[in-house]
Amino acid sequence: MRRTVFRRLQFHTRNLAMTVIVQYVFRGLPGKSVATLMENVKAGAALWIKHGASPRLWEVAVGEIGNMAFSVEFKSFSEYAKCFDALNADPAFQAWRAKHHESGVGEWVRSNLLRELTP
């Protein structure tokens, strides 16, 4: 039985797609401006776009209701690294991070860096 499961696993992990997704899960704070939070997200997304990314914003519909997820998909780890390094070196992004943090309208929940395992 174990040997069969292992063989199936080998089959499913061969020739993997290399899609990589970075995901930042966050939530707005009670009593704080949702409009300001969305302005911050939009400004941050514009900076990712400036460096070649195509960000997406998700609202959790089942599970951790109230959380949102900002995600960006890349074709490879090297494509992700190129964008991420350029983004973090950008003085405009550094200023955005400080401004967003100081606004106090949201809080980080978790981050994920995902690699697709679809054969």
N, CA and C atoms as a LAMMPS dump frame, in Angstrom:
ITEM: TIMESTEP
0
ITEM: NUMBER OF ATOMS
357
ITEM: BOX BOUNDS ff ff ff
-5.0000000000000000e+02 5.0000000000000000e+02
-5.0000000000000000e+02 5.0000000000000000e+02
-5.0000000000000000e+02 5.0000000000000000e+02
ITEM: ATOMS id mol type element x y z
1 1 1 N 0.827 -1.193 0
2 1 2 C 0 0 0
3 1 3 C 0.873 1.26 0
4 2 1 N 1.833 1.337 0.909
5 2 2 C 2.7 2.521 0.97
6 2 3 C 3.461 2.714 -0.331
7 3 1 N 3.943 1.647 -0.893
8 3 2 C 4.714 1.738 -2.131
9 3 3 C 3.84 2.321 -3.257
10 4 1 N 2.578 1.913 -3.33
11 4 2 C 1.659 2.422 -4.339
12 4 3 C 1.436 3.917 -4.147
13 5 1 N 1.215 4.341 -2.92
14 5 2 C 1.01 5.76 -2.627
15 5 3 C 2.258 6.551 -3.021
16 6 1 N 3.44 6.027 -2.694
17 6 2 C 4.682 6.711 -3.04
18 6 3 C 4.825 6.835 -4.55
19 7 1 N 4.506 5.78 -5.284
20 7 2 C 4.586 5.839 -6.748
21 7 3 C 3.616 6.882 -7.301
22 8 1 N 2.428 6.959 -6.741
23 8 2 C 1.465 7.975 -7.175
24 8 3 C 2.011 9.371 -6.897
25 9 1 N 2.609 9.537 -5.745
26 9 2 C 3.185 10.833 -5.39
27 9 3 C 4.287 11.198 -6.376
28 10 1 N 5.147 10.262 -6.723
29 10 2 C 6.194 10.525 -7.702
30 10 3 C 5.584 10.965 -9.023
31 11 1 N 4.531 10.296 -9.44
32 11 2 C 3.867 10.654 -10.688
33 11 3 C 3.336 12.073 -10.627
34 12 1 N 2.724 12.438 -9.528
35 12 2 C 2.103 13.753 -9.412
36 12 3 C 3.099 14.889 -9.216
37 13 1 N 4.313 14.595 -8.824
38 13 2 C 5.286 15.669 -8.617
39 13 3 C 6.286 15.798 -9.754
40 14 1 N 6.222 14.948 -10.759
41 14 2 C 7.089 15.061 -11.922
42 14 3 C 6.59 16.14 -12.87
43 15 1 N 7.485 16.833 -13.535
44 15 2 C 7.134 17.844 -14.533
45 15 3 C 6.157 18.888 -14.002
46 16 1 N 6.489 19.435 -12.865
47 16 2 C 5.605 20.406 -12.239
48 16 3 C 5.603 21.731 -12.971
49 17 1 N 4.463 22.386 -12.93
50 17 2 C 4.386 23.764 -13.402
51 17 3 C 5.185 24.616 -12.419
52 18 1 N 5.696 25.74 -12.866
53 18 2 C 6.499 26.555 -11.969
54 18 3 C 5.801 27.841 -11.535
55 19 1 N 4.498 27.897 -11.594
56 19 2 C 3.807 29.087 -11.157
57 19 3 C 4.082 29.326 -9.679
58 20 1 N 4.385 30.572 -9.359
59 20 2 C 4.665 30.991 -7.989
60 20 3 C 3.697 32.118 -7.652
61 21 1 N 3.107 32.061 -6.477
62 21 2 C 2.193 33.114 -6.029
63 21 3 C 2.658 33.614 -4.673
64 22 1 N 2.78 34.921 -4.551
65 22 2 C 3.036 35.523 -3.255
66 22 3 C 1.698 36.092 -2.795
67 23 1 N 1.389 35.874 -1.518
68 23 2 C 0.093 36.265 -0.989
69 23 3 C 0.282 36.931 0.371
70 24 1 N -0.358 38.061 0.538
71 24 2 C -0.338 38.78 1.813
72 24 3 C -1.773 38.857 2.318
73 25 1 N -2.039 38.23 3.457
74 25 2 C -3.369 38.236 4.046
75 25 3 C -3.391 39.318 5.127
76 26 1 N -4.435 40.134 5.099
77 26 2 C -4.556 41.227 6.058
78 26 3 C -6.023 41.49 6.352
79 27 1 N -6.28 42.351 7.332
80 27 2 C -7.647 42.737 7.649
81 27 3 C -7.674 44.181 8.116
82 28 1 N -8.794 44.82 7.875
83 28 2 C -8.991 46.165 8.381
84 28 3 C -9.257 46.119 9.876
85 29 1 N -8.906 47.181 10.558
86 29 2 C -9.127 47.246 11.994
87 29 3 C -10.483 47.87 12.302
88 30 1 N -11.183 47.332 13.303
89 30 2 C -12.492 47.867 13.663
90 30 3 C -12.421 49.365 13.976
91 31 1 N -13.388 50.101 13.455
92 31 2 C -13.465 51.533 13.723
93 31 3 C -12.532 52.382 12.879
94 32 1 N -11.741 51.764 12.024
95 32 2 C -10.816 52.502 11.161
96 32 3 C -11.412 52.655 9.773
97 33 1 N -10.879 53.555 9.004
98 33 2 C -11.415 53.879 7.68
99 33 3 C -11.116 52.793 6.649
100 34 1 N -12.182 52.17 6.155
101 34 2 C -12.038 51.185 5.08
102 34 3 C -11.596 51.891 3.8
103 35 1 N -12.074 53.111 3.6
104 35 2 C -11.694 53.876 2.408
105 35 3 C -10.183 54.112 2.391
106 36 1 N -9.611 54.465 3.528
107 36 2 C -8.169 54.681 3.607
108 36 3 C -7.419 53.377 3.362
109 37 1 N -7.925 52.287 3.913
110 37 2 C -7.304 50.98 3.691
111 37 3 C -7.289 50.65 2.203
112 38 1 N -8.408 50.852 1.519
113 38 2 C -8.483 50.553 0.087
114 38 3 C -7.589 51.491 -0.73
115 39 1 N -7.47 52.75 -0.318
116 39 2 C -6.542 53.679 -0.984
117 39 3 C -5.105 53.183 -0.832
118 40 1 N -4.77 52.699 0.366
119 40 2 C -3.425 52.166 0.606
120 40 3 C -3.152 50.949 -0.277
121 41 1 N -4.134 50.058 -0.37
122 41 2 C -3.98 48.852 -1.192
123 41 3 C -3.804 49.239 -2.664
124 42 1 N -4.619 50.174 -3.123
125 42 2 C -4.532 50.616 -4.52
126 42 3 C -3.164 51.239 -4.811
127 43 1 N -2.657 52.049 -3.902
128 43 2 C -1.339 52.671 -4.089
129 43 3 C -0.234 51.612 -4.078
130 44 1 N -0.34 50.63 -3.201
131 44 2 C 0.637 49.546 -3.162
132 44 3 C 0.601 48.712 -4.436
133 45 1 N -0.612 48.43 -4.921
134 45 2 C -0.757 47.658 -6.158
135 45 3 C -0.109 48.384 -7.331
136 46 1 N -0.264 49.702 -7.373
137 46 2 C 0.341 50.485 -8.459
138 46 3 C 1.857 50.324 -8.469
139 47 1 N 2.462 50.2 -7.306
140 47 2 C 3.919 50.018 -7.231
141 47 3 C 4.321 48.622 -7.72
142 48 1 N 3.538 47.599 -7.389
143 48 2 C 3.81 46.257 -7.919
144 48 3 C 3.702 46.276 -9.442
145 49 1 N 2.664 46.945 -9.956
146 49 2 C 2.465 47.036 -11.403
147 49 3 C 3.648 47.741 -12.06
148 50 1 N 4.136 48.793 -11.418
149 50 2 C 5.3 49.536 -11.925
150 50 3 C 6.483 48.611 -12.172
151 51 1 N 6.584 47.541 -11.38
152 51 2 C 7.713 46.62 -11.488
153 51 3 C 7.332 45.323 -12.212
154 52 1 N 6.246 45.387 -13.009
155 52 2 C 5.922 44.281 -13.91
156 52 3 C 4.948 43.244 -13.39
157 53 1 N 4.389 43.438 -12.217
158 53 2 C 3.478 42.449 -11.645
159 53 3 C 2.023 42.761 -12.006
160 54 1 N 1.166 41.77 -11.792
161 54 2 C -0.275 41.926 -11.997
162 54 3 C -0.995 41.496 -10.718
163 55 1 N -1.071 42.382 -9.734
164 55 2 C -1.663 42.012 -8.447
165 55 3 C -3.178 41.847 -8.507
166 56 1 N -3.675 41.059 -7.559
167 56 2 C -5.109 40.82 -7.43
168 56 3 C -5.481 40.951 -5.954
169 57 1 N -6.682 41.425 -5.705
170 57 2 C -7.176 41.567 -4.337
171 57 3 C -8.378 40.653 -4.152
172 58 1 N -8.365 39.895 -3.062
173 58 2 C -9.415 38.925 -2.766
174 58 3 C -10.042 39.256 -1.413
175 59 1 N -11.33 38.972 -1.294
176 59 2 C -12.014 39.067 -0.01
177 59 3 C -12.376 37.649 0.411
178 60 1 N -12.07 37.283 1.634
179 60 2 C -12.39 35.941 2.114
180 60 3 C -13.904 35.817 2.252
181 61 1 N -14.477 34.808 1.589
182 61 2 C -15.919 34.609 1.601
183 61 3 C -16.35 33.502 2.565
184 62 1 N -15.473 32.538 2.813
185 62 2 C -15.762 31.446 3.736
186 62 3 C -14.502 31.211 4.557
187 63 1 N -14.661 31.067 5.842
188 63 2 C -13.507 30.829 6.709
189 63 3 C -13.196 32.059 7.539
190 64 1 N -12.097 32.694 7.241
191 64 2 C -11.656 33.857 8.016
192 64 3 C -12.326 35.128 7.488
193 65 1 N -13.636 35.221 7.677
194 65 2 C -14.428 36.347 7.186
195 65 3 C -13.836 37.655 7.712
196 66 1 N -13.734 38.616 6.827
197 66 2 C -13.158 39.91 7.189
198 66 3 C -11.727 40.073 6.721
199 67 1 N -11.063 38.956 6.42
200 67 2 C -9.705 39.03 5.896
201 67 3 C -9.744 39.287 4.396
202 68 1 N -8.678 39.89 3.904
203 68 2 C -8.486 40.08 2.48
204 68 3 C -7.115 39.517 2.127
205 69 1 N -6.94 39.171 0.865
206 69 2 C -5.657 38.645 0.414
207 69 3 C -5.228 39.394 -0.84
208 70 1 N -4.024 39.92 -0.796
209 70 2 C -3.388 40.586 -1.927
210 70 3 C -2.438 39.559 -2.506
211 71 1 N -2.615 39.2 -3.783
212 71 2 C -1.766 38.16 -4.362
213 71 3 C -1.195 38.604 -5.697
214 72 1 N -0.033 38.04 -6.001
215 72 2 C 0.631 38.304 -7.267
216 72 3 C 1.185 36.977 -7.772
217 73 1 N 0.925 36.678 -9.041
218 73 2 C 1.364 35.424 -9.648
219 73 3 C 2.55 35.668 -10.577
220 74 1 N 3.5 34.738 -10.535
221 74 2 C 4.694 34.804 -11.378
222 74 3 C 4.909 33.458 -12.051
223 75 1 N 5.614 33.45 -13.177
224 75 2 C 5.88 32.215 -13.92
225 75 3 C 7.007 31.391 -13.309
226 76 1 N 7.836 32.02 -12.457
227 76 2 C 8.97 31.306 -11.867
228 76 3 C 9.459 32.055 -10.631
229 77 1 N 10.292 31.38 -9.842
230 77 2 C 10.902 32.041 -8.688
231 77 3 C 11.806 33.18 -9.137
232 78 1 N 12.479 33.015 -10.259
233 78 2 C 13.384 34.072 -10.724
234 78 3 C 12.591 35.313 -11.142
235 79 1 N 11.423 35.123 -11.769
236 79 2 C 10.576 36.262 -12.13
237 79 3 C 10.08 36.971 -10.865
238 80 1 N 9.69 36.184 -9.865
239 80 2 C 9.269 36.749 -8.574
240 80 3 C 10.406 37.541 -7.942
241 81 1 N 11.595 36.96 -7.895
242 81 2 C 12.738 37.609 -7.261
243 81 3 C 13.099 38.918 -7.962
244 82 1 N 13.069 38.914 -9.269
245 82 2 C 13.399 40.121 -10.029
246 82 3 C 12.436 41.254 -9.672
247 83 1 N 11.147 40.957 -9.641
248 83 2 C 10.141 41.971 -9.295
249 83 3 C 10.282 42.395 -7.832
250 84 1 N 10.405 41.417 -6.942
251 84 2 C 10.462 41.697 -5.501
252 84 3 C 11.694 42.524 -5.141
253 85 1 N 12.838 42.2 -5.731
254 85 2 C 14.059 42.971 -5.47
255 85 3 C 13.915 44.406 -5.962
256 86 1 N 13.366 44.583 -7.162
257 86 2 C 13.173 45.93 -7.707
258 86 3 C 12.169 46.716 -6.863
259 87 1 N 11.115 46.058 -6.453
260 87 2 C 10.093 46.704 -5.624
261 87 3 C 10.684 47.193 -4.305
262 88 1 N 11.422 46.337 -3.637
263 88 2 C 11.983 46.698 -2.333
264 88 3 C 13.1 47.726 -2.423
265 89 1 N 13.729 47.85 -3.585
266 89 2 C 14.768 48.864 -3.78
267 89 3 C 14.178 50.227 -4.175
268 90 1 N 12.907 50.254 -4.506
269 90 2 C 12.244 51.472 -4.965
270 90 3 C 11.931 52.39 -3.772
271 91 1 N 12.492 53.603 -3.744
272 91 2 C 12.204 54.536 -2.644
273 91 3 C 10.711 54.836 -2.499
274 92 1 N 9.97 54.82 -3.598
275 92 2 C 8.523 55.051 -3.527
276 92 3 C 7.833 53.928 -2.757
277 93 1 N 8.305 52.687 -2.924
278 93 2 C 7.716 51.565 -2.179
279 93 3 C 8.07 51.666 -0.701
280 94 1 N 9.295 52.045 -0.407
281 94 2 C 9.699 52.202 0.99
282 94 3 C 8.855 53.278 1.67
283 95 1 N 8.601 54.375 0.963
284 95 2 C 7.757 55.449 1.502
285 95 3 C 6.317 54.968 1.667
286 96 1 N 5.823 54.192 0.702
287 96 2 C 4.463 53.659 0.806
288 96 3 C 4.322 52.767 2.026
289 97 1 N 5.305 51.897 2.267
290 97 2 C 5.245 51.003 3.435
291 97 3 C 5.162 51.792 4.724
292 98 1 N 5.968 52.834 4.838
293 98 2 C 5.951 53.656 6.051
294 98 3 C 4.601 54.35 6.205
295 99 1 N 4.088 54.911 5.119
296 99 2 C 2.802 55.62 5.16
297 99 3 C 1.669 54.658 5.525
298 100 1 N 1.674 53.481 4.907
299 100 2 C 0.623 52.493 5.19
300 100 3 C 0.673 52.066 6.657
301 101 1 N 1.85 51.803 7.157
302 101 2 C 2.006 51.389 8.556
303 101 3 C 1.523 52.487 9.501
304 102 1 N 1.908 53.709 9.217
305 102 2 C 1.524 54.842 10.067
306 102 3 C 0.026 55.118 10.028
307 103 1 N -0.651 54.748 8.936
308 103 2 C -2.092 55.009 8.838
309 103 3 C -2.885 54.207 9.861
310 104 1 N -2.368 53.054 10.261
311 104 2 C -3.001 52.262 11.316
312 104 3 C -4.394 51.735 10.994
313 105 1 N -4.704 51.544 9.721
314 105 2 C -6.052 51.113 9.354
315 105 3 C -6.182 49.601 9.142
316 106 1 N -5.068 48.901 9.064
317 106 2 C -5.112 47.463 8.824
318 106 3 C -3.987 46.758 9.543
319 107 1 N -4.117 45.436 9.6
320 107 2 C -3.045 44.642 10.205
321 107 3 C -2.769 43.406 9.371
322 108 1 N -1.495 43.043 9.336
323 108 2 C -1.032 41.867 8.624
324 108 3 C -1.486 40.638 9.387
325 109 1 N -1.935 39.608 8.67
326 109 2 C -2.323 38.337 9.272
327 109 3 C -1.252 37.286 8.992
328 110 1 N -0.888 37.152 7.699
329 110 2 C 0.149 36.188 7.319
330 110 3 C 0.577 36.444 5.879
331 111 1 N 1.694 35.879 5.526
332 111 2 C 2.167 35.905 4.143
333 111 3 C 2.439 34.472 3.715
334 112 1 N 2.265 34.213 2.439
335 112 2 C 2.548 32.897 1.875
336 112 3 C 3.279 33.071 0.555
337 113 1 N 4.217 32.195 0.305
338 113 2 C 4.856 32.1 -0.999
339 113 3 C 4.549 30.694 -1.478
340 114 1 N 3.721 30.592 -2.509
341 114 2 C 3.191 29.311 -2.956
342 114 3 C 3.825 28.866 -4.267
343 115 1 N 4.086 27.587 -4.385
344 115 2 C 4.56 26.994 -5.636
345 115 3 C 3.537 25.976 -6.088
346 116 1 N 3.1 26.083 -7.322
347 116 2 C 2.086 25.179 -7.848
348 116 3 C 2.626 23.766 -8.017
349 117 1 N 1.817 22.783 -7.656
350 117 2 C 2.208 21.38 -7.792
351 117 3 C 1.381 20.64 -8.827
352 118 1 N 0.63 21.349 -9.634
353 118 2 C -0.179 20.713 -10.661
354 118 3 C 0.718 20.128 -11.751
355 119 1 N 0.561 18.846 -12.049
356 119 2 C 1.406 18.239 -13.095
357 119 3 C 1.015 18.735 -14.483
